[in-house]
Amino acid sequence: MSHPIQASLVAQAFEQACLAELQALKPGNVHVFADGHNMVVDDFVKSAHAAASAIAQPGLTVGQRVYRAVEATWQAVGCNTNLGIVLLSSPLIASALSGEGVSEVLAGLTQDDAKDVFRAIVMASPAGLGDSEQHDVHDAPQVTLLEAMRAAASRDRIAYQYVHNYEDVLGFGLQRYQEAMSQWDNEPWAATAVHLGFMARFPDSHVQRKYGLAAAEALCAETQEYEQLLMTYDNPKAAFASLLRFDADLKRRGLNPGTSADLTVATLLTAMLDKSLSLR
């Protein structure tokens, strides 16, 4: 157990992580250099602000954090901009506020958490999410949230984090972020490096839901060249033009690696919470 972090600092870290991710050139996603998929940067900025105080409110369960943050987002922008971010961030925030390890938070998830998360998913209504023969979000849950995530983990990288104690975020994501910051001392480009790393390593769940596993795996392979090239540069701006072309091409093809972006936000949030802890 570590020392708890004050709620206002946690809310600030969440909002900063969401905004920092928007400053990064993330091929296929919305960012300050290009909108896409009928969404604009301003929607994500408003969403980050609206969700921050809700998700970091003291005394809530993980499920309540998810539901209230999604509800606040809908009241602010009227669309789903951040469900994946909120699902990933809520256990991390619960851990930061309580001082418990994230594994303890995950082990303590209940059926009520599942009920609140299912309600949030129905409210957000993302394409193809929550339709399962085992645990359909439109039905009352008969299992804990962790058990529901376990049933989805083989096809959903966000659910996978719940089941595997955030190994992608706390392992690859945080290591890549720290390496990129050491290499360039530039947070937006470090976020780009994290995002491309996730895209190149794990079939994106959002792409897989929409187009199938083969398309998601093909995107992984396609991304590897761009990721490897970026990491060779002393100045990451040398990759800007080629990444912007890749971004436009993915958007023309309707490919939105949204789960990779959500994992990037979770990585940035973890780094910022670590910084908040060390600065106190």
Rosetta blueprint (number, residue, H / E / L):
1 M L
2 S L
3 H L
4 P L
5 I L
6 Q L
7 A H
8 S H
9 L H
10 V H
11 A H
12 Q H
13 A H
14 F H
15 E H
16 Q H
17 A H
18 C H
19 L H
20 A H
21 E H
22 L H
23 Q L
24 A L
25 L L
26 K L
27 P L
28 G L
29 N L
30 V L
31 H E
32 V L
33 F L
34 A E
35 D L
36 G E
37 H L
38 N L
39 M E
40 V L
41 V H
42 D H
43 D H
44 F H
45 V H
46 K H
47 S H
48 A H
49 H H
50 A H
51 A H
52 A H
53 S H
54 A H
55 I H
56 A L
57 Q L
58 P L
59 G L
60 L L
61 T L
62 V H
63 G H
64 Q H
65 R H
66 V H
67 Y H
68 R H
69 A H
70 V H
71 E H
72 A H
73 T H
74 W H
75 Q H
76 A H
77 V H
78 G L
79 C L
80 N L
81 T L
82 N L
83 L H
84 G H
85 I H
86 V H
87 L H
88 L H
89 S H
90 S H
91 P H
92 L H
93 I H
94 A H
95 S H
96 A H
97 L H
98 S H
99 G L
100 E L
101 G L
102 V H
103 S H
104 E H
105 V H
106 L H
107 A H
108 G L
109 L L
110 T L
111 Q H
112 D H
113 D H
114 A H
115 K H
116 D H
117 V H
118 F H
119 R H
120 A H
121 I H
122 V H
123 M H
124 A H
125 S L
126 P L
127 A L
128 G L
129 L L
130 G L
131 D L
132 S L
133 E L
134 Q L
135 H L
136 D L
137 V L
138 H L
139 D L
140 A L
141 P L
142 Q L
143 V L
144 T L
145 L H
146 L H
147 E H
148 A H
149 M H
150 R H
151 A H
152 A H
153 A L
154 S L
155 R L
156 D L
157 R H
158 I H
159 A H
160 Y H
161 Q H
162 Y H
163 V H
164 H L
165 N L
166 Y L
167 E H
168 D H
169 V H
170 L H
171 G H
172 F H
173 G H
174 L H
175 Q H
176 R H
177 Y H
178 Q H
179 E H
180 A H
181 M H
182 S H
183 Q H
184 W H
185 D L
186 N L
187 E H
188 P H
189 W H
190 A H
191 A H
192 T H
193 A H
194 V H
195 H H
196 L H
197 G H
198 F H
199 M H
200 A H
201 R H
202 F L
203 P L
204 D L
205 S H
206 H H
207 V H
208 Q H
209 R H
210 K H
211 Y H
212 G L
213 L H
214 A H
215 A H
216 A H
217 E H
218 A H
219 L H
220 C H
221 A H
222 E H
223 T H
224 Q H
225 E H
226 Y H
227 E H
228 Q H
229 L H
230 L H
231 M H
232 T H
233 Y L
234 D L
235 N L
236 P H
237 K H
238 A H
239 A H
240 F H
241 A H
242 S H
243 L H
244 L H
245 R H
246 F H
247 D H
248 A H
249 D H
250 L H
251 K H
252 R H
253 R L
254 G L
255 L L
256 N L
257 P L
258 G H
259 T H
260 S H
261 A H
262 D H
263 L H
264 T H
265 V H
266 A H
267 T H
268 L H
269 L H
270 T H
271 A H
272 M H
273 L H
274 D H
275 K H
276 S H
277 L H
278 S H
279 L H
280 R L
